[in-house]
Amino acid sequence: MGGERRDPPFGGSVAFLLMNLPLGVVAFAVLTSFTAAGLGTAVVWVGVGLLAVLVLAVRGAARLERARVYALLDRYVDLPYLPLPAGGQKERWKGRLKDPSTWRDLAYFFLLFPLGIIEFVLVTTFWSTSLALAGLPIYFRWLPEGAYYFPSYDVRWLTVDSTVEALPWAALGVLFIALSVALTKALAGMHARLANALLGTTVAQRRRMERWWAEAEEKNLVAG
């Protein structure tokens, strides 16, 4: 299910990509602050508690991120966590730390910040340019001196001061809108594949989970 390649919905793609930067900033700030504080105070055991909280927070945030990917991009990401061993907290924490999914969750949230910057810049640049060009025949008359100057007000290589002169620019804007739609869906699709790669299950994990469930079923049958 996680490997489906259909195009994500356009509206969800826009919302998802614009959300990635603020979420990436929050994730990066929390990860760096907790990691630095935890490692710095690990010698007095306070840091161990902070790092434990960080591990639980990352795994919880990864669950929310899988839900966000599914809600906005219509891509289901399988839950990859191996079952925790029976026993005390020590054994359960060993299971969490040995689970590769914990570290892949951590890697995803570290990457979310730089990826969010790139995605935000590309989406806002393409869409602002596209809409500005497409709407030029409408708003040029309200610009300073009632004209649009390309490339800038001070450097006037081209002047647009009539609706007829603005129409070619509007046509270019429509072309840019089509490119922006394609770019938005492509970026969202690539991010969904990254989320599936880091937050989903690997082939090795699926096999381990299948063996675990088979062994658990055998134990239940013997006990019965």
DANORVEN-V706263 format. One record per residue. RES is the residue in three letters. SS is DSSP state (H for helix, E for strand, - for the rest). PSI is psi in whole degrees, 0 to 359 (NA if undefined). NEAR is the number of other ideal C-beta (glycine too) atoms within 12 Angstrom. Layout:
BEGIN
((RES:SS:PSI:NEAR) (RES:SS:PSI:NEAR))
END
This chain:
BEGIN
((MET:-:325:17) (GLY:-:346:28) (GLY:-:10:18) (GLU:-:143:20) (ARG:-:15:17) (ARG:-:157:15) (ASP:-:136:21) (PRO:-:155:32) (PRO:-:146:22) (PHE:H:310:27) (GLY:H:316:18) (GLY:H:325:26) (SER:H:315:34) (VAL:H:311:28) (ALA:H:317:23) (PHE:H:312:38) (LEU:H:322:42) (LEU:H:334:25) (MET:H:337:30) (ASN:H:324:42) (LEU:H:306:25) (PRO:H:322:19) (LEU:H:322:32) (GLY:H:322:30) (VAL:H:314:21) (VAL:H:314:20) (ALA:H:316:35) (PHE:H:319:26) (ALA:H:316:18) (VAL:H:315:27) (LEU:H:312:31) (THR:H:319:20) (SER:H:315:18) (PHE:H:321:29) (THR:H:314:26) (ALA:H:315:17) (ALA:H:320:21) (GLY:H:314:26) (LEU:H:324:18) (GLY:H:333:17) (THR:-:14:17) (ALA:H:332:18) (VAL:H:337:10) (VAL:H:16:13) (TRP:-:347:12) (VAL:H:321:17) (GLY:H:329:20) (VAL:H:319:20) (GLY:H:319:18) (LEU:H:318:25) (LEU:H:326:28) (ALA:H:318:24) (VAL:H:321:21) (LEU:H:317:31) (VAL:H:314:33) (LEU:H:321:22) (ALA:H:319:26) (VAL:H:316:36) (ARG:H:322:33) (GLY:H:318:20) (ALA:H:326:27) (ALA:H:324:34) (ARG:H:317:22) (LEU:H:323:23) (GLU:H:322:38) (ARG:H:320:33) (ALA:H:323:19) (ARG:H:318:28) (VAL:H:318:40) (TYR:H:319:28) (ALA:H:320:21) (LEU:H:327:28) (LEU:H:357:41) (ASP:-:37:25) (ARG:-:120:37) (TYR:-:130:22) (VAL:-:117:36) (ASP:-:146:26) (LEU:-:122:25) (PRO:-:356:33) (TYR:-:135:30) (LEU:-:147:29) (PRO:-:139:22) (LEU:-:143:22) (PRO:-:151:19) (ALA:-:152:12) (GLY:-:200:11) (GLY:-:182:11) (GLN:H:328:13) (LYS:H:314:13) (GLU:H:323:15) (ARG:H:322:21) (TRP:H:325:22) (LYS:H:319:17) (GLY:H:319:25) (ARG:H:316:29) (LEU:H:332:25) (LYS:H:344:18) (ASP:-:118:32) (PRO:H:335:23) (SER:H:327:38) (THR:H:316:34) (TRP:H:331:21) (ARG:H:327:29) (ASP:H:315:37) (LEU:H:317:33) (ALA:H:321:22) (TYR:H:315:39) (PHE:H:334:41) (PHE:H:323:23) (LEU:H:339:28) (LEU:H:327:41) (PHE:H:303:25) (PRO:H:323:19) (LEU:H:322:32) (GLY:H:322:31) (ILE:H:311:21) (ILE:H:313:22) (GLU:H:318:36) (PHE:H:315:30) (VAL:H:314:20) (LEU:H:314:29) (VAL:H:311:34) (THR:H:323:24) (THR:H:311:19) (PHE:H:316:29) (TRP:H:322:29) (SER:H:320:19) (THR:H:314:23) (SER:H:311:29) (LEU:H:326:20) (ALA:H:318:28) (LEU:H:316:31) (ALA:H:327:26) (GLY:-:4:24) (LEU:H:320:35) (PRO:H:341:26) (ILE:H:314:19) (TYR:H:356:22) (PHE:H:328:28) (ARG:H:343:19) (TRP:H:2:13) (LEU:-:165:21) (PRO:H:132:15) (GLU:H:12:14) (GLY:H:32:16) (ALA:-:157:22) (TYR:E:130:32) (TYR:E:129:21) (PHE:E:133:24) (PRO:E:348:11) (SER:-:173:13) (TYR:-:325:14) (ASP:-:328:9) (VAL:-:103:10) (ARG:E:80:16) (TRP:E:320:12) (LEU:E:144:17) (THR:E:132:21) (VAL:E:109:29) (ASP:-:20:21) (SER:-:160:17) (THR:H:321:19) (VAL:H:317:13) (GLU:H:335:20) (ALA:H:341:30) (LEU:H:317:20) (PRO:H:324:20) (TRP:H:322:30) (ALA:H:321:27) (ALA:H:319:17) (LEU:H:322:22) (GLY:H:321:28) (VAL:H:319:21) (LEU:H:318:19) (PHE:H:327:26) (ILE:H:316:25) (ALA:H:319:19) (LEU:H:323:22) (SER:H:321:31) (VAL:H:313:25) (ALA:H:318:20) (LEU:H:317:29) (THR:H:313:36) (LYS:H:323:29) (ALA:H:315:24) (LEU:H:317:35) (ALA:H:319:39) (GLY:H:318:30) (MET:H:320:27) (HIS:H:322:41) (ALA:H:320:40) (ARG:H:323:23) (LEU:H:317:28) (ALA:H:320:39) (ASN:H:324:30) (ALA:H:321:25) (LEU:H:326:33) (LEU:H:349:44) (GLY:-:190:34) (THR:-:147:29) (THR:-:169:22) (VAL:H:318:15) (ALA:H:320:15) (GLN:H:320:25) (ARG:H:318:21) (ARG:H:319:14) (ARG:H:319:23) (MET:H:322:23) (GLU:H:318:17) (ARG:H:320:16) (TRP:H:315:22) (TRP:H:325:16) (ALA:H:317:14) (GLU:H:321:15) (ALA:H:322:17) (GLU:H:321:14) (GLU:H:317:13) (LYS:H:320:13) (ASN:H:322:11) (LEU:H:319:10) (VAL:H:317:9) (ALA:H:328:8) (GLY:-:NA:7))
END
